């Protein structure tokens, strides 16, 4: 059983209240602007609630709710978005209090954020008896497609070409709405966990144990779950569901992303071995970001290979064996040169001095 040390940095109550006031005001302001910018402050709120007292979450939650009602009123999409933010806050507080494994928190956050973002974009259309994506398509048409197309009104050929391009994009929206919500939720969930650990270190609270990124790996049963999802995708395509493409993308993203993450961690491990150039690790991060999302496919192959045949443990054992052999050779050289091993002689001298005292 893990024993956690949670003493943390001593912070006076007055300073805690000042932090709470600042976070509350910022959260209220950001609730009008961006959910993505609001999430870090919800994570900080969760940390305060978990470490200093649950009541620290109430002012921030109230500020977010007030900002949401002022911005969206009782719009179903706005209410879904507010419910998502408050549910994510609760998940983070429970994670901070109970300290359950990071992967469970990431799964819970991903589920909450995916459902919340999807409903925020589709709930109004659903309640109006329309297709789920109707409101998003209308928003895209009115705010992006039509204004940009009208700019080329003088050039009929260019206008027609651009209108055709936007028409193709509109046809993709129903299929990518849920997958993009899922992919965004996965990214946000991972960043929220890392932010919570950052706040823990800032206030000198011992965070829950987490392996180094280069040591992350999937459970041995992950490939069976992936095969089940692939079978579901194949069945949907064979049967010919209307939204088979959306289902395939929604189920395929978790498969690709988790194996891509394992592949990234494996490559990071390979670049972390002794004598490996440090700049290569930086290039790996840059390569992944610049070529995203295509880099996920490249990394996925390394992740699958590592899942089928784990090699990191073998490499660690090989490096340990090499280090042990090098140490044995060094001791043999010292024994041949001096007639004794200097480390052993030093330890014997220290033991004799202790006995004499």
N, C-alpha and C positions, 0 to 999 in steps of 0.2 A: 504494500500500500504506500502511495506517495504521501510524504509529509510536506505540507506547504508552509513556507515562512511568509507571513503577510503583514509584517510590522509596518513597512512602508515609511515614507518620509513624513515627519511630523508637520502638519499644516494647521495653523490656528483657525479657529472657527470663523473669525472675521474674514480671513483670506478666502476660506471656502465659500462663504456667502458672496464675496465679490466675484469669484469665479462663476458661481451659479448665476448671478445677475448678468454677467457678461455673456455667458452661453445662452441664457434665456432671450436676451435682446437680439443676439445674432441669429438664433434659431427663428425668432419671430420675423426678422427681416428676410432671411433666406427662404422662408416658407412661401414668399411671394415670387421668388426668382428661380430657384433650382433645387430639386430634390437631391441631385448628386452632390452639390455643395453642402447640403444640410446633413448628409449622412455622417461625416466626421464629428459633427457636434452632437449628434445622437449617440455616437459611440462614446464620446467623452461623458455625456450624461449617464450612460449605462455604467461607466466606470465609477462615477461619483456615487450613483445609487448603490452599486455593489459594495463599494469600499467605505463610504461615509454614511450611508443611510438611504433607505428607499425614498424618503420624502424629497430628496434632491431631484428626483425625476419628475415630480409633479409640476413645478413651474414651467419646465421646458416643454413637457407634453401639452400643457395648457396653452403655451405660446404657439406651438405648432398647430394645434387645433384652431385657435383663434385666427391665425393667419390663413389657414385653409378655408375656414368659413367665410372670411372676408373676400378671399380670392374667388372661390367657386360656389359659395352659398351651399345649397343642398343638391348640387349637381351630382348625379350618381358616380361619375368618374372621379370627381374630387373627393367624395366620401370614401371611395375605394382606395384612393391614393393615401388619404389620411389614415385609414385602417391599416394599410401596409406599413406606414412609417411607425405607428404606435406598436404594431405587432413585432416589427424588427427591433424596436427599443426593448420590448419585453424579453425577446429571445436573447438579446445581448446581456440584459440584467441577470437572467437566469444562468447564462453561461458564466458570467463573472462571479455570481454567488456560489453556484454548485461546482464550477470548474469541471464540467464534463468535457470529454475529448473534443478537440478542435473540429474534427471532421463531422461530428454530429451537429455542431453549431453551424458549420458551413452548409450542411444539407438543409437544416431548418431555415436558415436565412435565405438560401436559394429558393426554397419552396415558397416562402412568404413573399419575397420580392418578385418572383416570376408571376405568381397569381395576382399580386397587387398591381404590377405594371400592366399586365394584360387586361385586367378588369378596368383599370383607369382609362384605357384606350377603347374598350369595347362595351362596357356595361350600359352606357347611354343608348347605344344602338340596339342592344339586345332588348332593353326594356321598351324601346319604341317599336319592337316587332321587326326590326331590320336585321340584316346580316351583321355579325359581330364587327367586321372590318369597315362597315359603311362610313362611320364617322371619321376614321383615319383617312380613308380614300378621299372623302369630301374635303378634309383639312388639307391634304396634299394638293388636291386640285385647285382649291381656292387660294392658297397662300404661296404655292410654289409653281405649279405647272402653268396655270393661266397667266399670272404676271410675267413670267419669263417668256412665255410664248408670244404674248402681246408686244414685247419689246422688238420682235422681229416681224411685225406686221407689214413693214415695207418690202420685205423679201419673202414672197409667197413660198418659194421652194424651201428656204431655211425654216420658215414657220411650220410648214407641213412636216419636215423632217424632225424638228424638235417636238412637235405635237405627237408624232408617232412614237418617239423615244419615251416621252412621259406616259403615253398610253401603255407601253410595255412595262414601265415601272409600276404603274397602278395595278396591273394584272398580277404582279409579284407580291404585292402587299398582303393579300390573304394568306399566302404560304409562308411568309417570313415574319409575320407579326409575333407569333408565339416563339419561334426559334430565337429571334433577336431579344425578346424579353428574357428568355432562359439564359442566353449567352451573357447578357448584361448583368443579370442577377448573379451568375456564378462569379463574375469579376468583382462586383460590389461586395459579395459575401466574403471573398478572400481578402479584399482590402480592409474590410471592417474588422476581421480577426487580427490582421497585422497592425491596424491602428490601435486596437485595444491593448495589444502587447506593448506598443510604443508608449501609450499613456501610462501603462503599468511601470515601465522602466523610468519614465520621466518623474513619477512620484515614488520611485524606489519600492514598488510593491513586486514581490516575487511572482512572475506570471506562471501559469501552468506549464509544465515541461513540453517542449516542442523540439523535435529533431531538427538538425540543420537541413536547409533546403536541399542540399546535395544528397541527403540520406532519405528523402521522402520516397515512398513506394506504395503501390496499391496493395490491398489484401490479395492473398492468393486466389480468392474466389471471384475476383473482379471480372475475369475473362468469361466465367459462366454467365454472370449477369449481362455482360455485353452480348454474348451469343443469343440470349433470350430476347434482348431488344432488337437485334438484327433479324431474328425470326419474325418478330411482330412487324417490323418494317417491310420485310419480304411479303408477308401475308397481306398487308394493306395494299401493296402495289399489285399483287396478283389478283386480289378480289376486285380492285379498281375503285377504292373509296374516292369520293369527290375531292377530299383534302388529303390524299395520300402523300403528296409532296410535303405538306405542312407537318404531317405526322412523322415522316421520314426525317425531316430536318430537326424536329423537336426531340426525337429519340436519338438521332445521330450525334447531335451536339454534345450531350454528356459523354458518349463513347469517345469521340474525337478529343474533347477537351481533357478528359482524365488521363488518357494514354499520352496525349501531347505533354501534359504536365509531368508525367513520369519520365518521358523521353527527355524533357528539358532538365529535370533533376539528374538524370543519368549522365547527360553531357556535362552538366556543371560539376558532377563528381569526377568525371574523367579529366576535367580541366583544373581540378583542385588537388590533384596528386602532386607530390613533391617535384620541384623543378619545372612545373608547367608555367608558361608565361601568364602573368596575371591579366594582361590586356586581352587575352583570349576569352576570359570570362565576360569582360565588358562587351566584346564583340558579339558574344552569344546573346546577351540581353538586347543589344542594338539590332542584331539580325532578326530576333523574334518580334520586336516591336515594329520595325520598318516593313517587314514582309507579312505582318498579320493581315488577314487570317490564314494566308497560304502557308506560313511557317508552321501552323498547327499540323498540317498534313505531313510535313517533313519530320517534325518531332514525334508524331504519333507512331511512325515506324520504329523508332528507337524505343518508345515506350512499350510497344507490343513485343519487341524482341526481348526487352528486359523482363517482361511478364512471363514469357514462355521459358526463358532461360536466364534466371537471375545471375548476374555476373559481378555485381558490386561486392558481395561477400567474398567471392573468389579472389577478386583483385585486392581487397583488404588483407586477406590471408597471405596472398603472395607478397605484398609489401611488408607485412610483419615478418615473414620468413626471410626476406632479403635483408631486413634490418637486423634480425637476429644473427644471420650468417655474417653480416658485416661486423657486428659486435664481437662475434667469436673469433673472426680473423684478426681483429684489432687486439684482442686479449692474447691470442697466440703470438702475434708479433712482439707484444710487450714482454711476454714470458721468455721468448727467445732472446730479446735484446737486453733485458734487465735482470732476468731470472725470477721476476715476480710481476704481478699485475698491480699497477700503481693504485688503482681504485681500491683493491683489496687491502694493500698496505696502509692506505690512508684510513680505511675503516678500522683496521686493527689498532692503529695508533690512537684513534679517537676512543675506542673501547678501553684501551689501557689507561688513558688519561682519566676516564670516568671512574675506573676501578681504583686508581690511586687517590682520587678525591674522596 
